[in-house]
């Protein structure tokens, strides 16, 4: 390969990677561990930063716009990308909970895992109550039972204790999981009917109760 061509390819690669790192990693938009996953890297290079920064550089060089012109072109593209494409400049910032609620996205929570992996600092700080309060569809899961020393019953009790759910409310979490599943309609209907029957049998009392210290789980609850 011609040395000049080789040097240019190095410059192209450096400029592309630098654009990705500055725009996403340094800003905190994308963790460095995710940045270089193939599908994320291709998306950023093709649609957001890579080709675009090369075009901006080429226009600035061929038009002899200088450093000021280069900065202006970058600013124009930034306004286009954030203002028109991402619409981040003209709309108020919304929490992830509000965004999920607006689009009907199902949220999976694994309370014990969320605490152990430091997604939340402690169980009492878990946002599941706020998630349910805004009408978010929540399902309860275990993540990895052997690793986190839990099971689905305990996770449901954690959520019920955190959100103050009665038995119908706790059963609705199970119903959410059925509705969000890939089961065929007849299987979903059968499971939902079983859940409704279980609620009628169990009554409408609290889904959790306080127990002696050796029986209390992570949410201060025991099985009922």
Secondary structure, DSSP 8 states (H G I E B T S, - for coil): --HHHHHHHHHHHHHHHHHHIIIIITTTSS-HHHHTSHHHHHHIIIIISHHHHHHHHHHHHHTT-HHHHHHHHHHHHHHIIIIIIS--SSS----HHHHHHHHT--EEE-HHHHHHTTSSSSGGG-THHHHHHTT--EEE--S-HHHHT--HHHHHHHHHHHHT-BHHHHHHHHHHHHHHS---HHHHHHHHHHHHHHHHHH-SSBS-----TTT--TTS----
